[in-house]
Amino acid sequence: MVHAFLLVLILGDIEQRGQPMYFRNIDTCNYFASRVVKRYGNHGVPKKHKATAYCKPVYINSNTKGLY
């Protein structure tokens, strides 16, 4: 078991529940969190299309698929 960081993505009010991405390092996780929500021309985006991403600390098995 290892401590890792789960990348959480929310579009509008709905948490996206696809294939999870886990990171060993908070800095790497935060990099991807900032990149997946970056937009060009974000002014006036409707609430249902707003994107939020953050890294959540989790405790997972060390051989979990999707651990970067």
Contacts in CASP RR format, 6 or more apart in sequence:
PFRMAT RR
TARGET T0000
AUTHOR 0000-0000-0000
METHOD contacts of the structure
MODEL  1
MVHAFLLVLILGDIEQRGQPMYFRNIDTCNYFASRVVKRYGNHGVPKKHK
ATAYCKPVYINSNTKGLY
1 59 0 8 1.000
1 60 0 8 1.000
1 61 0 8 1.000
1 62 0 8 1.000
2 24 0 8 1.000
2 59 0 8 1.000
2 60 0 8 1.000
2 61 0 8 1.000
2 62 0 8 1.000
2 67 0 8 1.000
3 57 0 8 1.000
3 58 0 8 1.000
3 59 0 8 1.000
4 22 0 8 1.000
4 23 0 8 1.000
4 24 0 8 1.000
4 57 0 8 1.000
4 58 0 8 1.000
4 59 0 8 1.000
4 60 0 8 1.000
4 64 0 8 1.000
4 67 0 8 1.000
5 22 0 8 1.000
5 23 0 8 1.000
5 24 0 8 1.000
5 25 0 8 1.000
5 26 0 8 1.000
5 29 0 8 1.000
5 55 0 8 1.000
5 56 0 8 1.000
5 57 0 8 1.000
5 58 0 8 1.000
6 20 0 8 1.000
6 21 0 8 1.000
6 22 0 8 1.000
6 29 0 8 1.000
6 55 0 8 1.000
6 56 0 8 1.000
6 57 0 8 1.000
6 58 0 8 1.000
7 20 0 8 1.000
7 21 0 8 1.000
7 22 0 8 1.000
7 23 0 8 1.000
7 29 0 8 1.000
7 32 0 8 1.000
7 33 0 8 1.000
7 36 0 8 1.000
7 53 0 8 1.000
7 55 0 8 1.000
8 15 0 8 1.000
8 53 0 8 1.000
8 54 0 8 1.000
8 55 0 8 1.000
8 56 0 8 1.000
9 15 0 8 1.000
9 16 0 8 1.000
9 36 0 8 1.000
9 37 0 8 1.000
9 51 0 8 1.000
9 52 0 8 1.000
9 53 0 8 1.000
10 16 0 8 1.000
10 51 0 8 1.000
10 52 0 8 1.000
10 53 0 8 1.000
11 48 0 8 1.000
11 49 0 8 1.000
11 50 0 8 1.000
11 51 0 8 1.000
12 47 0 8 1.000
12 48 0 8 1.000
12 49 0 8 1.000
12 50 0 8 1.000
12 51 0 8 1.000
12 52 0 8 1.000
13 47 0 8 1.000
13 48 0 8 1.000
19 66 0 8 1.000
20 66 0 8 1.000
21 32 0 8 1.000
21 66 0 8 1.000
21 68 0 8 1.000
22 58 0 8 1.000
22 60 0 8 1.000
22 64 0 8 1.000
22 66 0 8 1.000
22 67 0 8 1.000
22 68 0 8 1.000
23 29 0 8 1.000
23 32 0 8 1.000
23 55 0 8 1.000
23 67 0 8 1.000
23 68 0 8 1.000
24 67 0 8 1.000
24 68 0 8 1.000
26 55 0 8 1.000
28 68 0 8 1.000
29 55 0 8 1.000
30 55 0 8 1.000
32 53 0 8 1.000
33 53 0 8 1.000
33 54 0 8 1.000
33 55 0 8 1.000
34 53 0 8 1.000
36 51 0 8 1.000
36 53 0 8 1.000
37 51 0 8 1.000
37 52 0 8 1.000
37 53 0 8 1.000
39 45 0 8 1.000
39 51 0 8 1.000
60 67 0 8 1.000
END
